[in-house]
Amino acid sequence: MHSKKELYQYQNNDLTKIFTAFDELSENCNLLYQLPTGGGKTVIFSEITRRFIEKTNTKVVVLTHRIELSKQTSKMLHEFGVSNKIIGSDVKEVNETDEYKCYVAMVETLNNRIIDKKFTLSNIGLVIVDEAHYNAFRKLFKYFDNSRILGVTATPLSSNIKLPLKDFFQKLIIGESIKSLIEKGFLAKANIYNYNLSLGSLKLGINGDYTVKSSDEFYSNQSMLQKLLSAYNEVARGTKTLIFNNGIYASFMVFEYFKKEGLPIRHLDNKNTATERKEILEWFSSTPDAILTSVSILTTGFDEPSVKTIILNRATRSLTLYFQMIGRGSRILKNKSDFNVIDLGNNLARFGSWDIPLDWQEIFHFPDFFLENIKIDEDIEREFEYVMPEELKTKFSKSENLEFNVKEEYKKVFAQGLKSKVVLEKSIDQHAQICIENADDIFDARILAKLLKEEIDFRIKQYSYCIMNNTTNYREWLVEDYNKKLKSRISKIFAERI
C-alpha cells in the first residue's frame, strides 16, 4: 500500500510529531492534533491511516459527523492507496469477514450498528475523529478502549463548555499557524472590512451563543439589509460571495433584498433536499459573480476555492465558527492569493484578526479562562471610533473641522462643574454649523442633517457611556431629542441670517 500523493514539508513535520507521540506515550493516551482550515487535515490523517495500517497491521476507523465529510474522506483515503468502506445508512452489517482495513463512519450510524450488534470488528488499532471539537463522538469511545484515538480539529476548543477536550485528550500537537501558511503560499490572505454595529438587541442562548430569534429580528430589519448591501457594493460587487447568517428568516430576507437589486443570488439551508443542494452548489461553482446566502450548512465539508468574499452577516461567540466561516474563503488558486471578509457582527473585535497566532495550548488547557475573557458587546462598543465615510465627507467638504470628541468634551464640562447636557448642546451646534456651511438653503441643510444619522447615534452612545445611563429607551429618546434640536438650530440660524 503506497501513497500516490506528495506531502508538503510542514505536513511531513507534523506526521513525524504525531508518530513520535504515539511511540513515546502509553497505549491509552489520546492525542489531539490542531491544524487550520485549509491546511490539509484530511491529507494528513489519510497518510497516518496508510502508515498505521502498514506498521501495525491493525484496522482504522475514521469518524465524521456528516455524510458529505464521509464521502470526501473516503475519496482522499483511496488517493492514498487505502481501500476503505463507508458505513452509511445503506450498510446494515459490518463483521470480520470484510477484507477492509479501514472504515469511514458517521457517528450516529456507527452507534446504531454497535447497539444492534451489527458491528463486530476487533483488531481496531486507531480511531481518528475528524472535527474533534464536536462532542457527539464521546458516546462511541467506550467501545474502543483498546484503540489509540487521534482527534483532529482546526480549533481545540470544545463545542460544549461542560465537556472540555483536555478531559479526554491527554496531549495536543499544534500544526502550522494560519500566518505561516499564508506566508508560505498555502492559504490566501484575508482583507478584513469591519463595520461597527450596536448589538444590544441580540440575546445569548443557553449554549452561550446568540439566539436565532434575536439574530433574525436584528439582521432582517431594513437598516441592516441596507448596510449589508452597501458593504457588498463597496467591497465585493462582482466577486463570488458567501454570506453566513444565524437564522433562515434573515437569510431569506437577504435573498429577497439582493434579488430585487437584480443580483445573482441563491439561498441554501438544511431544509433544502439533497438534489436542490447539489443544483444550488453547482450553480454557485460555475457562476463567477454568484452570491450564496446560507445558514450553518457550509461551515464544514464545503470546499469551493473560487470564493472571493466571505460576509459574516451574523455575530457569534464561538471561536470555532469564526474560524470555520472565514476559512471557507482561504483556499488559494492560480489567480487568487487574497480574499475579502466583511464583518457585520463585531466578530473581529471579539476574537482578533483571523491570522493572528493564538496560544492553542493555553486555550486547550484552560478553556474556561479563555471563554470568560471573550469581550462582551458593551465593551466592544465602548471602544468603537466612528469614522465618517469618504463619500459622506465630500458632502461636507466646505467645513474645516468635522471632528467632535464626546469623551473629551465631557471631561471639560465635568471639570467646569457644568451640567452634562452641555456636551450634547455643543455637539448639536457643531453639527448645525457643518450642515449650514455646506448648504445653499435651509432645505439642503436639513437633508445634510439626515445624513449624519450614524454619527449622531455614535455620539449619543458615547455620551450615554459617560453618564453611565445606557438603557436602550433612554438612548432612543436622546437621539429623537437631538434630531429635533438639530433641525430647530438649523432653522434658527437661517432665520437670524435673513
N, C-alpha and C positions, 0 to 999 in steps of 0.2 A: 504494500500500500504506500504509494509515493504521492507527495503533494505536487500538483500541477501549477501551483501559484507561487510567485516570489513574494516574500515579505519584505517590508521596509526595515531599515536598521532599528528604529525605535520599537517596532513590533517584535523583532528578534530579541532585543534587550529585555522587553517585558516578559517574553516567553521564558528566558533564562531565569529571571527573578521568580517567576511562578513555579517552575520545576525545582529550583533550588529550595524554595519554601516547602514544597511537597516532600523533598528529601530530608530536610532538616527538622521538620515538625512532626509531631506524633500523628498516627493514623487518623485519629478522630478530631484533628484540628481543621476547622472550616476556614477557607480563605475567601476574601472579598477583593475583587480587582476593579479599580476605577480607571476609566478612560473616557474622554469627552465624546459626545455625539459626533459622528463623522470620522472618528479616529480608527475605526475598523475593528470593533469588538467582536463581531461575528467571524471575521477573518481570523482573529487571534484564537478564539476558542474552538474554531474548526481545526486549526493546526494543533492545538492542545489535545483535542479529541483523537486526531490521527496518531500523534506521538504516544499518547497514553495507551491506546489500544495496542500499538506496536510494542511498547515497552512492557506492559503488564499482562497482555492477552486477556484482559477483562472487558466487560461491556460498559458503555457510557450512555447515560440518559440525559438529554438536554430538555429543560423545562422552559416553556414560553407561556405567555398569558393571552395570546391572540392567534387565531388560525393563520392570518397573514404572516406573522412572525415565524410560525412553524414552517410554512412553505418556503420563506426566504432562507431560513436556517438550513433546511433540508437541502435546498439547491446549492448553498455555499459548501456544505459538507461534501456533497457529490463532487464539487470542483476540486476539493482537496483529496479526492480519491477515497472518501469514506462512504461506503454503501450504508444507507440508513432507511429506517421506516418511520413514517409519521403515524402516531397513534391518535387518529381523529375519530369523529363520531361513527364513521363507517367501519372502523376496526373493532370488532366485538371481543376478540380474544388475542392475547399475546402469551406465548409459552416458550419453553426451552427448545422446542423443535425448530423454531425460527433460526435461520442462518445469520441473521443480522447481529452486528456487534454494537450498533448504535441506534438509539430510538429518540425521536423528537416528539415530545408530547405536550399537549395543553394540560394545564394543572387540573382543571375540573374533570376532563375526560379520563385522565390517568387515575385520579382519585376514585371515580366511579368504577373503573375496571378493577382496581385493587379491592374496593369494598365488595364487589360482586365476585371476587376471587377469579377474575378473568385475566389477571396479570400475574404470572407466576415465574418471573425471571429471577435467577440467582446470579452470582458472579458479577454483580454490578460494582465496578471499581470506582467510578466517578459519576457524580451528578452535577451538571452545570446548570446554573439558574440565571437565565437572561432577565434583565430588568429587575435585579435582586432587591431593589428598594420597595417593591410591592410585597405585601405580606401573605398573599394567597398561598404561596409555596410552603409555608410553615407546616400546614396540616399533613404534608406528604413526608416530611423529614423523618418521622418516627419509623417509616418503612425502610429507610436507608441508613440505619445505624452503623452498618459496617462499610459504608462507602465514604470516600472523600467527597466533600462538597465545595464547589467553587462558584461563588456568586459574582456576577458581572453587572456593573452599572456605571452610568456617567456621573451620578450623584449619590454618594454613600450616606444618604440620609433617609431614614425610614418614612414611608407614607403614613405610618401610624405612630404618633408620638409615644404611645404606651408600649410599643414593641421596638425598641432601638436595635439597630443592626449589630451593635457591639455585644449584645446578649447572645447572639447566635454565631457570628463570625469572630474568630479569635485574632485574625491578623488582616490588615488592609495593605494591599500593594497598590501604589499610585503610579499611573502611567504618565505619559507626556501631557503637558498643560495645553490649554487652548492657545495661549500666547505663542508657545513654542511651535505648535502645529501650524499656526498662521505664518510665523517667520520662516518655517521650512517649506512653505508652499503646499501643505496638505489640507489646510482649511482656508476659506475665504475670509477676508477682513470685514468686520461689521461697521458700517457708518450709522451711528445711532442718532436719531432725532427724537428729542424728549420734549413733550408738551406738558406743562404744569396744569394739573387738574385738582379741583376740590372734590375729594371722595367721601365727604362727610355722610352722604346718604347710604353708602354701602354698609351692609351688615355682615358680621362674621358668624359662620355656622359652627356646629359642634365639631366639625372636622378641622377647624382652625383656619379655613379659607372663606372667602366672600361667598355669600349665598347667591344662587342662580336668580332667585326672585328679585333681590335688590339690584343685582347687576343688570338684569333685563330692563328694569324700570329706568336705571340711570343711563344705560347705553342706547336705549331705543328712543330717548327724547330728542326732539328736533334739534336742539343746540349741539348735542353730542354727535348726531348724524352729520350735521353741517361741519363740525370740527374734523370729523373723520374724513369727509370728502375733501375738505380744504387741505388737510395733511397729505392725502393721497395725491391731489393735483400738484401740490408743492414739491413733493419728493419723488413720487412713484409713477406718475402717469405714463402709460405705455409699457410698463415693466410687468413681468409675470409676478402676481401678488397673492400672498396667502394671508387671510385675515382670521385671527383667532378670537372667538367670543366665549363668554361663560355660559350663555343661555341660548336656546333655539330661537326664542322670540326675537331677541336682539339681532341674531344672525340673519333671520328672515327679514327684519326691518332694514338691515344693511343691504341685503339683496334687492329689496324693492326700491330703496332710495337710489342706489347706484344704477339700477336698471332704467329708472326714469331719466337718468342723465345720459342714457344711451351707451353705457359702459358694458363691456363683455364680462358678465359676472354669473356665477352659479352658486348655489347653496348646498352644503352637504352636512348631514348629521347622522347619528346612529340609527335613525328611523328609516333611512334610505335602504332599499333592498340591495343585495349583492350585485345584481345586474345594473341597477341605477348607479351605484357607487363606481362600478367598473367603467360605465359610459362617461360619467362626470370626470373621473380621473384621466381617462383617455383624452377627453376634450381639453382638460387643463394642460396635459402634457404637450399636446400638439398645437395649442393656440399661444402664439408668442406673448400677447398682452393680456392673457387670461387673468381674471380675478376670481379667487375661490374663497368664499366666506364659510367658516366651519365651526363646529363645536366639539372640542375634546377628542375628536376621532383621528386627527392626523398628527398627534404629538409623538407617537411611536410607530415604527414599522412602515413609515411612509418615506419614500426616497424619490424626490424629484429635483435633481441638481440644477435645473434651469430656473428655479425660483430665485427672483432677484430682490423681492421686497417682502419682508415679514411685518405685519401690523398686529401689535398686541392691543386689540380693542377690548381689553379687559384688565383688571387688576388681579394679582394673585399674591398670596403669602407663601406659596410653595416654590422653594428654590429649584426643585426637580423640574417642575412645569416651566419655570422661567427659562432654564437651560434647554429643555426639550423644544419649546416653541421657537426660540431663536436659532437653535441648531438645525432646524428644517431649511434654513437658507444658507448654511455654511459650506455646502458641498462646492468644490471647485470644478470648473470646466475650462477648456482651452481659452475661451473668450470671457471668462468670468473669474476675477480674482477678489472681488468685493461684493457686498450686498447691503441693502438698506434695512434698517429696523426702525419702525415708527412706534414709539411707546406712548400709548394713551391710557396708562394705568399707574403712573408713578413707580413702575417696577424697577427702573434703573436707579432711582433714588433709594429704593428699598433694599436692593441687593448689590448695587455697584455694577460697574460695567461687565458685560458678558465675558470679556477676555482677561479680566484681572485675575491673577492666580489666587486661589483660595487655599487655606490650610485645611485640606481634607482630613488629615489625621485628627486635628482638633475637633472638627465637625463630627467625625465618626465616634471619637471617644467621649465628647461632651456635647451631645446633640441638644440637650435641654438649654445649656448656656447659649448656644447659637440661636435657637428658636426664640428664647426670651429677649434676645438683643436685636431681633429684626425691628427696624424702625417702624413706629406707629404712624398712621397717616397724618395726625395732627402735627407731629414733629417734622415730618417731611414738608408739610405745607408752610410751617413757620420759616423754613429755610428757603422757600421759593423767592426768586427775584424776577419781577416782571420786566421783560424787555419788549419795548414796542416794536412790532414787526416793521421791516424796512418799507414795505408797501404803504403802511399807515403813516410812517414818518414823513413820507413825501407830501402828504396832505397837510402837514404842519411845518412845512419847510421854511416859512417866514419867521418862525419863532426861534430865538437864540437858545433858549433853555427849555427842554421838555422834562427835566428831572424834578422829582419831588420825593424826598425820603421821609416817609411817615414816622419811622422809628426815631430818626434824628430830631425831627420836629417835635415829637412827643417829649423827648428828653429836655429840649429847650423850654417848652411850655411848662413842663413839670418843675424844672429848676426855677422858673419865674413865679411859680405858685399860681399859675392861671388855670382855668377850667380846661379839661382835656378836649372838650368840643372845639376849642380854638384851632386844634390841628386840622379838623375837617373844614373849618371856615377857610383856613389858609389854602388847603388843597382845592377847595371849590374856586377860590379866587384865581389860583394858578391855572386851573382847567378853563375857567371862563376867559382868562387872558389869552391863552393859546388858540381858543376857538375863534375869538374876535379878530386876533392878528391875522388869521388865515381865511377870513370870510369877507365876502363883498357886502353881505347884508345879514339881517337877523335870522333869516331862514337858513342860509348857508351855515351860520354859526350853530344853529340847533341840530342840523344834520351832522356836523362835526362832533358835537357833544355826544350824539348817539353812538358814534364810532369808538368812543372811549369806554364802552361798557366793561371790557375785560380789565382795563387799568383801574377803573372805579371799584370793581369787585375786589381786585387785589389790594387796593389802598384800604378799603373798608375792613378787609380781613386782617391786614397788618394792624390797623387801629384797634380792632376788637381783641387781638392778642395783647396789645399794650395795656388796655384797660381791664384785661382778664374777664371779659364777658363775651364768650364765643358761641353763644347759642344761635342756632340757625334762624329762629324767629327774629331775634334782635338784629342779626346781621342783615336779614332781608328788609327789615324796617329801615335800618340805616341807609341801605342802598337806595330805597324808594325816596327817602327824605333828601338824600344827597342829590339825586337827579332832579327833584322838584326845585331845590335851591339853586342848582346849577342853571337850570332853564330861566329861573327868575332873575339870577345875577346877570345873565347874558342880556335879558330884556332891559334890565335897569341901566346897564352900561350903554346900550344903544339909545335908550330914551334920553339919557343925560347928554349924549353926543348931539342929538337932534336939538 
